[in-house]
Amino acid sequence: MQDNIIFVGTKPVMNYCLAVVTQFNSGADEVIIKARGKSIVRAVDTAEIVTRQFLSDVVKKNVSISTDSVETDEGTTNVSSIEIILGH
């Protein structure tokens, strides 16, 4: 697993912003923000806050959306996912 991937979950948005900024300050050229389901909102907020407030030289290089099939107790469910690539 790559170190420059941030998986967004249920923590506050600022935790993920700090993780992204830390990756860039550690020398990463690109940071990938990934989220599924209800966490997509938090991932988009993270990307926007980082690029607008913390690191103005970082841009959104690519945004990919998809649907993942997830096995649950009730069977297979489709869950939306997003991948946002930030870089210099």
C-alpha positions as CSV (number, residue, x, y, z in Angstrom):
1,M,0.0,0.0,0.0
2,Q,1.2,3.4,-0.9
3,D,1.9,6.0,1.8
4,N,0.4,8.9,-0.2
5,I,-3.2,7.5,-0.1
6,I,-5.6,9.0,2.4
7,F,-8.7,6.9,3.1
8,V,-11.5,9.2,4.3
9,G,-13.9,7.8,6.9
10,T,-15.9,9.3,9.7
11,K,-13.3,11.4,11.4
12,P,-13.6,15.2,11.3
13,V,-12.5,16.8,8.0
14,M,-9.6,18.7,9.5
15,N,-7.9,15.3,10.5
16,Y,-7.8,14.4,6.8
17,C,-6.6,17.9,5.8
18,L,-3.7,17.5,8.3
19,A,-2.9,14.1,6.8
20,V,-2.8,15.5,3.3
21,V,-0.7,18.5,4.3
22,T,1.7,16.2,6.2
23,Q,2.2,14.0,3.1
24,F,3.1,17.1,1.0
25,N,5.4,18.5,3.6
26,S,7.1,15.0,3.8
27,G,8.0,15.4,0.1
28,A,5.2,13.6,-1.7
29,D,4.5,14.9,-5.3
30,E,1.0,13.5,-5.3
31,V,-1.6,12.6,-2.6
32,I,-4.6,10.5,-3.4
33,I,-7.8,11.0,-1.4
34,K,-10.2,8.0,-1.5
35,A,-13.7,7.6,0.0
36,R,-16.8,5.6,-0.4
37,G,-20.5,6.2,0.3
38,K,-21.4,8.9,2.8
39,S,-17.7,9.8,3.3
40,I,-17.5,11.2,-0.3
41,V,-18.7,14.6,1.0
42,R,-15.8,14.6,3.6
43,A,-13.3,13.7,0.8
44,V,-14.4,16.6,-1.4
45,D,-14.4,19.0,1.5
46,T,-10.8,17.8,2.4
47,A,-9.6,18.5,-1.2
48,E,-11.2,21.9,-1.3
49,I,-9.9,23.0,2.1
50,V,-6.4,21.9,1.3
51,T,-6.2,23.6,-2.1
52,R,-7.9,26.8,-1.1
53,Q,-6.6,27.4,2.4
54,F,-3.5,25.5,3.2
55,L,-1.5,24.7,0.0
56,S,-2.3,27.2,-2.7
57,D,0.3,25.6,-5.1
58,V,-1.5,22.2,-5.0
59,V,-4.1,21.5,-7.6
60,K,-6.7,18.8,-8.3
61,K,-5.0,16.7,-11.1
62,N,-7.8,14.1,-11.5
63,V,-11.1,13.1,-10.0
64,S,-12.5,9.6,-10.6
65,I,-15.9,8.3,-9.6
66,S,-17.0,4.7,-9.7
67,T,-19.3,2.1,-8.1
68,D,-18.0,-0.7,-6.0
69,S,-19.9,-3.9,-5.2
70,V,-19.7,-4.7,-1.5
71,E,-20.8,-7.9,0.2
72,T,-23.0,-7.3,3.3
73,D,-25.1,-9.5,5.5
74,E,-28.1,-8.8,3.3
75,G,-26.2,-9.6,0.0
76,T,-24.3,-7.5,-2.5
77,T,-24.7,-3.7,-2.4
78,N,-23.4,-1.1,-4.7
79,V,-21.5,1.8,-3.1
80,S,-20.3,4.9,-4.8
81,S,-16.7,5.8,-4.5
82,I,-14.4,8.7,-5.4
83,E,-10.7,9.2,-5.9
84,I,-9.2,12.7,-5.9
85,I,-5.6,13.1,-6.9
86,L,-3.9,16.3,-5.7
87,G,-0.4,17.4,-6.9
88,H,1.9,20.2,-7.7
